[in-house]
Amino acid sequence: MRGLIPWQALVAAILIQWMSYGIFVVLALVGIWFGSPYSSSLALFAGFAALAILGPFHLSWTRTSYRALVPAHLGHQALTVLVYAAHFSSSGLTPSSGGAASQNYLDGIYVSLAMWTTLGANDFIVPKHLQLLTALEALTAVLFLPIFAAMVWQMLHEMTAPPEEAFLDRKRRERDIGKIHETGRNESTESAS
């Protein structure tokens, strides 16, 4: 991607990735409506992958647009917790001490946060048909944390690096391309004389 892709292709790739991310989010929300937790889980995971893939494209375009990915990743993980909570609460969570199943959304958020942090929730028993979903939510969090840490590190590096040393900065590429063209002109001038 470094300097060889026309800017139009780069912008198109960024727009396609953002549109695909939006489609995955809509599919996850539609999964709540139709009571399909595993399709929501798949859509959320695909949306997370789309956000992760956006990093290099944004770095190739400009360093400032890369900063938008950090809140986007945090927002996506919050959405993940809320979507899983909707599935947990709608299916009914049975208190481990016994009693009637709870369909309280706050209980669903509690269980979802406990699963996302991989701590587990001993206060509630998740229905059998959703037990795999708890593992998928924990897997999402385990994959999210190192990718997010790398993104924050890269963002901090980009914010503190001088522009001439910035990784994949557009001004650096333009300067390097200008040097290549100057070298070509100097060689053609020397051969003409």
C-alpha positions as CSV (number, residue, x, y, z in Angstrom):
1,M,0.0,0.0,0.0
2,R,2.9,2.3,0.5
3,G,2.8,5.1,-2.1
4,L,1.8,2.8,-5.0
5,I,-1.9,2.8,-4.7
6,P,-3.7,5.8,-6.3
7,W,-5.5,7.8,-3.7
8,Q,-8.9,7.1,-5.3
9,A,-8.4,3.3,-4.7
10,L,-7.4,4.0,-1.1
11,V,-10.5,6.2,-0.5
12,A,-12.7,3.5,-2.2
13,A,-11.2,0.8,0.0
14,I,-11.8,2.9,3.2
15,L,-15.4,3.6,2.2
16,I,-16.1,0.0,1.3
17,Q,-14.7,-1.1,4.7
18,W,-16.8,1.4,6.6
19,M,-19.9,0.4,4.6
20,S,-19.3,-3.3,5.3
21,Y,-18.9,-2.4,9.0
22,G,-22.2,-0.7,9.0
23,I,-23.9,-3.6,7.3
24,F,-22.5,-6.0,9.9
25,V,-23.7,-3.8,12.7
26,V,-27.2,-3.7,11.2
27,L,-27.1,-7.5,10.8
28,A,-26.2,-7.9,14.5
29,L,-29.1,-5.7,15.5
30,V,-31.5,-7.6,13.2
31,G,-30.3,-10.7,14.9
32,I,-31.7,-9.3,18.1
33,W,-35.0,-8.7,16.5
34,F,-35.3,-12.2,15.1
35,G,-33.9,-13.8,18.2
36,S,-30.9,-15.3,16.4
37,P,-27.9,-14.9,18.8
38,Y,-25.4,-16.8,16.8
39,S,-26.0,-14.7,13.6
40,S,-25.6,-11.6,15.8
41,S,-22.4,-13.0,17.2
42,L,-21.0,-13.7,13.7
43,A,-22.0,-10.2,12.4
44,L,-20.4,-8.6,15.4
45,F,-17.2,-10.6,14.9
46,A,-17.2,-9.7,11.2
47,G,-17.7,-6.0,12.1
48,F,-14.7,-6.2,14.5
49,A,-12.6,-7.7,11.7
50,A,-13.7,-4.9,9.4
51,L,-12.6,-2.3,11.9
52,A,-9.3,-4.1,12.4
53,I,-8.6,-4.1,8.7
54,L,-9.3,-0.4,8.5
55,G,-6.2,0.5,10.4
56,P,-3.6,0.2,7.6
57,F,-5.9,1.9,5.2
58,H,-6.3,4.9,7.5
59,L,-2.6,5.0,8.1
60,S,-2.0,5.1,4.4
61,W,-4.4,7.9,3.9
62,T,-3.4,10.2,6.8
63,R,-2.4,10.0,10.4
64,T,-5.2,12.1,11.7
65,S,-8.0,9.8,10.4
66,Y,-6.4,6.9,12.2
67,R,-7.4,8.5,15.5
68,A,-11.1,7.9,14.7
69,L,-10.5,4.1,14.9
70,V,-9.8,4.1,18.6
71,P,-13.3,5.4,19.6
72,A,-14.8,3.2,16.9
73,H,-13.3,0.1,18.4
74,L,-14.4,1.1,21.9
75,G,-17.9,1.8,20.6
76,H,-18.0,-1.5,18.9
77,Q,-17.1,-3.4,22.0
78,A,-19.8,-1.5,23.9
79,L,-22.2,-2.5,21.2
80,T,-21.0,-6.1,21.5
81,V,-21.7,-6.1,25.2
82,L,-25.2,-4.6,24.7
83,V,-26.2,-7.0,21.9
84,Y,-25.1,-10.0,23.9
85,A,-27.0,-8.6,26.9
86,A,-30.1,-8.3,24.8
87,H,-29.8,-12.0,23.8
88,F,-29.1,-13.1,27.4
89,S,-32.0,-11.1,28.9
90,S,-34.5,-12.1,26.2
91,S,-33.8,-15.8,26.7
92,G,-34.2,-15.5,30.5
93,L,-31.4,-15.8,33.0
94,T,-32.0,-18.2,36.0
95,P,-30.6,-17.0,39.3
96,S,-28.1,-19.6,40.6
97,S,-29.9,-19.4,44.0
98,G,-33.0,-20.7,42.3
99,G,-36.2,-18.9,41.4
100,A,-37.9,-17.7,38.3
101,A,-35.9,-16.8,35.2
102,S,-35.2,-13.1,34.9
103,Q,-35.6,-11.2,31.7
104,N,-34.3,-7.9,33.2
105,Y,-32.0,-6.1,30.7
106,L,-29.7,-5.0,33.5
107,D,-29.1,-8.6,34.5
108,G,-28.3,-9.3,30.9
109,I,-25.8,-6.4,30.9
110,Y,-24.2,-7.8,34.1
111,V,-23.8,-11.3,32.6
112,S,-22.6,-9.9,29.3
113,L,-19.9,-7.7,31.0
114,A,-18.9,-10.6,33.2
115,M,-18.5,-12.8,30.1
116,W,-16.7,-10.1,28.1
117,T,-14.2,-9.6,30.8
118,T,-13.8,-13.4,31.0
119,L,-14.6,-13.4,34.7
120,G,-17.8,-15.3,34.4
121,A,-21.1,-14.7,36.2
122,N,-21.9,-17.1,39.0
123,D,-25.0,-15.3,40.0
124,F,-27.0,-16.4,36.9
125,I,-27.2,-19.5,34.9
126,V,-27.3,-19.0,31.2
127,P,-29.7,-21.2,29.2
128,K,-28.2,-24.3,27.6
129,H,-28.7,-23.0,24.0
130,L,-26.6,-19.8,24.8
131,Q,-23.7,-21.3,26.6
132,L,-21.5,-21.3,23.5
133,L,-22.4,-17.7,23.1
134,T,-20.7,-16.9,26.4
135,A,-17.5,-18.4,25.1
136,L,-17.8,-16.5,21.9
137,E,-18.2,-13.2,23.8
138,A,-15.1,-14.0,25.8
139,L,-13.2,-14.9,22.7
140,T,-14.1,-11.5,21.1
141,A,-12.7,-9.7,24.2
142,V,-9.5,-11.8,24.2
143,L,-9.0,-10.9,20.5
144,F,-9.9,-7.3,21.0
145,L,-7.5,-6.4,23.8
146,P,-4.2,-7.0,21.9
147,I,-5.4,-5.4,18.7
148,F,-6.7,-2.4,20.6
149,A,-3.4,-2.1,22.6
150,A,-1.5,-2.2,19.3
151,M,-3.8,0.5,17.8
152,V,-3.3,2.8,20.8
153,W,0.5,2.2,20.7
154,Q,0.5,3.0,16.9
155,M,-1.7,6.1,17.4
156,L,0.6,7.4,20.2
157,H,3.6,6.7,18.0
158,E,2.0,8.6,15.1
159,M,1.1,11.5,17.3
160,T,4.7,11.8,18.7
161,A,6.8,11.0,15.6
162,P,8.1,13.9,13.6
163,P,6.1,14.2,10.3
164,E,9.2,13.3,8.2
165,E,9.6,10.0,10.2
166,A,5.9,9.2,10.4
167,F,4.9,5.7,9.3
168,L,3.1,5.9,5.9
169,D,2.5,9.6,6.1
170,R,1.2,11.2,3.0
171,K,3.6,14.1,3.1
172,R,6.5,11.7,3.4
173,R,5.3,9.7,0.4
174,E,4.9,12.9,-1.6
175,R,8.4,14.0,-0.7
176,D,9.8,10.6,-1.7
177,I,7.9,10.6,-5.0
178,G,9.2,14.1,-5.7
179,K,12.8,12.8,-5.1
180,I,12.2,10.0,-7.5
181,H,11.0,12.4,-10.2
182,E,13.9,14.8,-9.6
183,T,16.4,11.9,-9.9
184,G,14.7,10.9,-13.2
185,R,14.9,14.5,-14.5
186,N,18.5,14.9,-13.5
187,E,19.5,11.7,-15.3
188,S,17.6,12.8,-18.5
189,T,19.3,16.2,-18.4
190,E,22.8,14.7,-18.0
191,S,22.2,12.3,-20.9
192,A,21.0,15.1,-23.1
193,S,24.2,17.1,-22.6
